[in-house]
Amino acid sequence: MTIAAGSGRQIAYVLETAYGVVPATPTFKLLRSTGGGPRTDKATAVSDEIRADRNVSDEQQVGQDVTGGYNFELSYGSLDDILEAALCGTWAGNVLKNGTVQRSLTFEERLDLGGGSFSFSRFSGCVINTFTLAINSRALITGSFDLLGRSEALDTAIIAGATYTAANTKAIQSASGSVAGLTVGGATSKVRQLSLAVANNGRTRPLVGSLYTDSIGLGRADVTGSLQVYFETNTLYQRVLNHEGGAISFTVGTVANEKYTFSMPNALFLNGERQPGGNTDDAMVTIPFRARFDSGIGASIQITRGVA
């Protein structure tokens, strides 16, 4: 056997039939990722028993959860299942909105030990807790998603009857050549950086008599982000001072019918800051924002795929 290398890691996932339950003959989908990964977060409790010899009597395991997540570079069609789980919505045609449908997944990681031997880690009962996207000038569009899950199981072989669907090979998108139609408050602005985050505010539900959570509870869907915009007029910063906002929308993609449009029609500008800079700087305005419920779409955020 050889020492396993991270570059040979295979990552796959499957939608569970019930919380923590993998389908009998699962069809895993391979995940495109740039790193990261879940782990078992083991909780322990140290005995307070008093001993004359000053030694610790014991330290007991009291719980296990799955935490962590994956990083990615955005490509069309690679993360549609993850987006659906993160937004707790359902693709209706080519439209996805944040909603209340909770999904759990099992993530499987395979490490090659050489000589035809493998190590498998399966992380079950995983719910997408947060999803982020970073669009920075002169850079690839990147992001991450974090998990809350139930447990990790080790194996040396695939699940009997399991099959694996290859990931697509669509091009990775960049902020320079793949973003169009970017509007802030209904107007075109010169944006240097844009970040977006969806947080489900998940929580575990521990039980007496078990190391593992019963399920994952979700809180409110927080859709937030930040803009860094070149300062050209008072308009946007005045909206910050007035505690106003406006619609934020942008389209990502270079191939017709293989693009996403992200839309937040009712964004509120939060504690923004005008940054005049120094002798070698451009004046900027940084605007954190929150997407609020919009009656027109019946949600806070809408993603449309297959855009021409």
N, C-alpha and C positions, 0 to 999 in steps of 0.2 A: 504493500500500500504506500501511497505518497501523501504528502501533506496537502490538504485541500487548499485551492486557491480561490480567492474571491472573484476573480475574473471569469471563472467557470460556473458561477452560480446560476441556476435556473429558478425563476420565480413564476409561480402560477397561482391562480385563484379560481374559486367556484362559488356560486350562490348556494347558500344552504337551504334545505327544505324546511327547517325549523331552527330556532336558535341553537347553535352548536352542533347541528346534525348535517353531516355531509351526505349528498345523494348516494344511493347504493352503488351505482356505476357512474361516477362523476365524470363530466366533461370539463376538464380544467382549461383555462385560457392562459397562455403565457403573457407575462406582463413586461412591458418595456420600462426599464428603470435605470437611473444613474447611481443608485446607491441607497443607503439607509436599510431599514428592515425592522421588523418587530422583535421583541425579546420577552422572555418571561421575567416579570417583576415580582420577586419573591419577598413577602413580608415575614419578618420574624419577631419574636418577643423574648427578651432576656429575662431569665428568672431573677427575682429580687430576694430569693431565699438567703437568709443570713447564715454564713459559715464561719466558724472560728479560724479556719485556715485562710480566709479571704478569697477563696476561689469561686469562680462562677459555676453554679450547679448545672445549668443547662440553658440552651437557647432553642426554643421550639418554633417550627414553621407554623404560621397562622393564616397565610393566604397566598394565592397566586393570581396575578392578572397578566394579560398581554398588553404591552404598550409599545410605542414606537410607530414607525411608518416608512414610507418610501418617497424618494425624490424622483423627478422625471423631467424630461424635455418634451414640450408639447408637440404632438403630431396628430393629424386628423384621424379620428376613429379609434385611437388606442385606449382612450380612457372613458368611453361612453358609459360603461357599466359603473365605473368608479364615480363619475359625475352623478349618475342616477342615485347611487347609494349615499353620496355626500349631500345631495340636495333633498333627499327623502322624497323625491318626486318620481314621475314616470314619463318616459319619452312618449309623447302623444303625437304621432307622425314624426316630425323633426323638431318638436318643441319640448323643452324641459323647464319646469318651474320648481322652486322650492315648495315642499309640501310636508306631509305627515306620514308617509309610507316608510317604515323602518325595515331595512334589509341587513342581514348578516351574511358574512362570507368566511370561507376558510382560505387562508393563504398557505401555500406550500413552497418551501425552499429546498432545493436539491443541491448538494455539494458532491463533486466528483472526487472519490478517494483513490482512483486509479485502479487498473486491472478489472474494470467492470463492476467495481463496488461503489455504492453511493450512500450518502446519509441524507435522510429526509427529515425536515421539521415541519409539522403542520400546526398552524395557529388557528384554532377554531373559535367561533362565536365573535368574529371581528366586525365591529361597526365603524364606519368612517366618522371620526369625530371632528376633524378639521380638514379643509382643503384650501390650498393657497396657490396663487398664480403671481408670477413676477415678470413684468414686461419692462425691461430696462434698455435704454438706447444702446445701439451697437452691441447687442448681446442676443443669445438664444433665449427664447421664452421658456422659462423654467417654472417648476412648482413642486409641491409636496402634498401628501395626505397622511394624516396620523390616525392611528387605530386605537380603539379600546376593545379588548377581547377576553376570552374566557381562559383558554389553556393551550399549552404546547405539548404535542406528542411526537416522539422520535420513532423513526422506522428505517429500514434498510431497503425497502422495495416500494413500488407504487401500490396504491389501493387496487385490489383485484377488480379488473374490468374498467379501470380508469383510462381515459383517452385525453389527448392534449391537442388543443388548437393553437397553431402558430400565431404569433403576433403579426400584425400587418407591417409593411415596410414603407409606410407613407413618410414623406420628408419631414424633418424637424423644422419647426417654425422659428423665425427670428423677429425681433422687434423692428429691425431695419427694413426687411422686405415683405413681411407678412401681415402687418397691421394697417388697416384702412378704416375710413369712416369714423375716426375717433372724435367724438364730440363730448363736450362738458358743458352742461347747462344749455344744451341746444345749439352751441356755437363751436366752431373749430378752434382748438387751442394748440399751442406748441408744447407738447408734453415730453418731458425727459424721462420720467419714470412713472409707472403705474403698478400698484399692487392691489390684489383682491384676495379676500379671505372669507370662507364660509365656516362658521363654528357652530356645532350642534350642542355644545355644552353637556357632553355625555357624563354619566356617572355609573359606577358599578353598584350592584345590589348584593352585597355579601350575605351569606346565610350561616346560621348556627348549624354545625354538622357537615360543613363542606369547606374545602379550601378555595372553591371557585365561585365566581359570581353567578347568580341565578339568571341574570339578563343584564342588558344595558339600558338605562333610562336616559332619555334625551330631554334637554331643556329647550329654550327658545332658539330659533335659527338666527344667528347674528351674521349679517352680511356686511362686511366693512372693507375698507381699503384706504389707499392714500395716493395722491397725485402730486407730482412735482412738475410745475408748469413755469415756463419762461414768463417773466413779468413784462407785459406789453401795455396793459391798461389797468385801470382801477376795478374793472367790472367784477372779476372773480373774487378778488380780495374783499370788495365791498359786500359781496354776498356772504362771505365768511363773517364779517363784522355784524351783518344784519341777522345772522343765524338763519340763513336761507340755504338754498341748494339748487338742484336742477337735475335733469336726466343725464346719465352717463351711458354711453354706448360705444362699442367698437367691434370691428370684425377682424378675425384672424384667419389667414389662409391665402394661398396663391393660386390654387386650382379651382376652377368653376365647379360648383356643387360639392366641394370639399372644404368648406369654410364654416366657421362658427361666428355667430354674432352674440355678444354678451350685452344685455340691456338691463339697466337699473333706472326705471323711469322716475323714481321718487327718492333720489339721493339727497341727504342733508349734509351740508358742509360743517365740520366740527371745529376743533381748536386749531385752525390754520395759522400759518406764520409767513409774513413777508420777510424775505432774506435779501437785503440789498447787496451783501457781499463786500469784497475788498477790491483792490486795484486790478486784480487779474480775474475777477469773477463776473458772471452775469447775474443780474437781479432775478431772483426766483420767488415763487410762492408755493409753499407746501400745504396741501389741503387734505387732511384725513376726512373720510366721509363714512356715512352709514346709509345703506339702502333700506328704505322703509317700505311697508306694504303699499302697493299701488292698486287701486281698484280696477284700473284698466286691464291689468294682466292677472289680477287676483293673487299676487305674490310680491316678493321683494326683488327677485332676480329672475330673468328669463334667458335661457340659452337656446338659440336656434341653430341647428346643424343643416348641412346640405345647402348652404347659402350659395347662390350663383355669383 
